[in-house]
């Protein structure tokens, strides 16, 4: 009987002396995202300050529109006629009650190229965005010698970015 016990003990001991081998399995995982074209726009106030209706020179002011789009996005900026009654793209009006002060918005410092709202017609030319926001100046002009009542005049122009 001793001999059987030794054999059993030896067999059990031999199992502890071997090392276990780890097994592995692998796969791959796709990781995806779709980058969309997107734009955000902010417009700074265009403040003409004091207007003297007896002055022979027009009153000029400048503002900026800042557009941040996904890099490589082509976009167009347009400006509507504003909210004052009777205003058009080429004859905008600030209002004070029933009184109006005419003004224009232009793409150039010489104030020759009016900015409208229709892409391909009178909106600003198309631009391609980069990683840095695009700053676009807007040049405003209130024509000289308008016969207007004193007071505070205001208009709200909608800036539209089409992309």
C-alpha positions in Angstrom: 0.0 0.0 0.0 2.8 2.4 0.5 3.9 2.1 -3.0 0.4 3.3 -4.2 0.6 6.3 -1.9 4.0 7.3 -3.2 2.8 7.2 -6.8 -0.3 9.3 -6.0 1.8 11.8 -4.1 4.4 12.0 -6.9 1.7 12.5 -9.5 0.1 15.3 -7.5 3.5 17.0 -7.0 4.3 16.9 -10.7 1.3 19.1 -11.4 2.6 21.9 -9.3 5.9 22.0 -11.0 4.6 23.0 -14.5 3.8 26.6 -15.4 0.5 27.7 -16.9 0.6 29.2 -20.4 -1.7 32.3 -21.0 -3.7 32.3 -24.1 -4.8 35.5 -26.0 -7.3 36.5 -28.7 -7.3 39.7 -30.6 -9.7 41.8 -32.7 -9.8 45.3 -34.0 -12.3 48.1 -33.2 -13.1 50.8 -35.8 -13.2 54.3 -34.3 -15.0 56.8 -36.5 -16.4 60.4 -36.4 -17.9 62.6 -39.1 -16.7 66.3 -39.0 -19.5 68.5 -40.2 -19.4 71.9 -41.7 -20.5 74.4 -39.1 -20.2 78.2 -38.7 -20.7 80.7 -35.8 -21.0 84.4 -36.4 -20.8 87.5 -34.2 -21.2 91.1 -35.2 -19.9 94.0 -33.3 -22.1 97.2 -33.0 -21.7 99.8 -35.7 -21.8 103.1 -33.7 -21.8 106.3 -35.7 -21.8 108.5 -32.6 -23.0 112.0 -33.0 -24.4 113.1 -36.4 -24.5 116.8 -37.3 -27.1 117.4 -40.0 -25.5 120.7 -40.9 -22.1 119.2 -41.6 -21.1 119.0 -45.3 -19.2 115.7 -44.8 -20.8 112.3 -44.2 -20.4 110.5 -40.9 -18.4 107.3 -41.2 -17.9 104.3 -38.9 -16.5 100.8 -39.1 -17.4 97.5 -37.4 -16.4 93.9 -37.7 -18.1 90.6 -38.3 -16.3 87.6 -37.0 -17.0 84.2 -38.6 -15.6 80.9 -37.2 -16.3 77.8 -39.4 -14.9 74.3 -39.7 -11.6 74.8 -41.6 -12.1 74.5 -45.3 -15.7 75.5 -45.2 -16.7 78.0 -48.0 -19.1 80.7 -46.7 -20.8 83.9 -47.7 -21.8 86.8 -45.5 -25.0 88.7 -46.3 -26.7 91.7 -44.5 -30.4 92.4 -44.8 -32.0 95.8 -45.1 -32.7 96.1 -41.4 -35.9 96.5 -39.4 -36.9 100.1 -40.2 -40.0 100.7 -42.3 -39.3 101.5 -45.9 -35.6 100.4 -45.7 -33.9 98.7 -48.6 -30.5 97.1 -49.1 -29.2 100.2 -50.8 -31.1 102.7 -48.6 -31.1 101.5 -45.0 -32.7 103.5 -42.3 -32.2 104.0 -38.6 -35.5 105.0 -36.9 -36.5 107.3 -34.0 -40.2 106.9 -33.8 -41.5 108.0 -37.3 -38.3 109.8 -38.1 -35.5 108.1 -40.2 -31.8 108.6 -40.6 -30.5 107.1 -43.9 -27.2 105.1 -43.9 -25.3 102.5 -45.9 -23.2 99.4 -45.3 -20.2 98.8 -47.5 -17.5 96.2 -48.2 -14.7 98.7 -48.8 -13.2 101.7 -47.1 -14.1 103.9 -50.1 -17.7 103.0 -49.4 -18.5 102.1 -53.0 -19.6 98.4 -52.8 -22.9 98.0 -50.9 -23.4 94.8 -48.9 -26.7 93.1 -49.5 -28.2 89.8 -48.5 -28.2 87.6 -51.6 -25.3 85.3 -52.2 -23.9 85.7 -55.7 -25.7 89.0 -56.2 -24.9 91.6 -53.5 -23.6 89.6 -50.5 -19.9 89.6 -49.8 -17.8 87.3 -51.9 -17.3 83.7 -50.8 -14.5 83.0 -48.5 -12.8 79.7 -47.3 -12.4 79.4 -43.5 -9.1 78.5 -41.9 -8.4 77.4 -38.3 -8.4 81.0 -37.3 -11.7 83.0 -37.2 -12.3 85.3 -40.2 -12.6 89.0 -39.3 -14.6 91.0 -42.0 -14.8 94.8 -41.7 -18.0 96.5 -42.5 -17.8 100.2 -43.4 -20.8 102.4 -42.6 -21.8 105.8 -43.8 -24.5 108.3 -42.9 -24.9 110.7 -45.8 -24.4 114.4 -45.1 -27.0 117.1 -44.6 -30.1 114.9 -43.9 -33.0 116.9 -42.6 -33.8 114.9 -39.5 -35.2 115.5 -36.0 -32.8 115.3 -33.1 -32.8 112.2 -31.0 -31.4 108.6 -30.8 -31.8 106.6 -34.0 -31.4 102.8 -34.2 -31.7 99.9 -36.6 -31.1 96.1 -36.4 -29.5 94.4 -39.3 -29.4 90.6 -39.6 -26.1 89.1 -40.5 -26.5 85.7 -42.3 -23.7 83.3 -43.0 -24.5 80.8 -45.8 -22.2 77.8 -46.0 
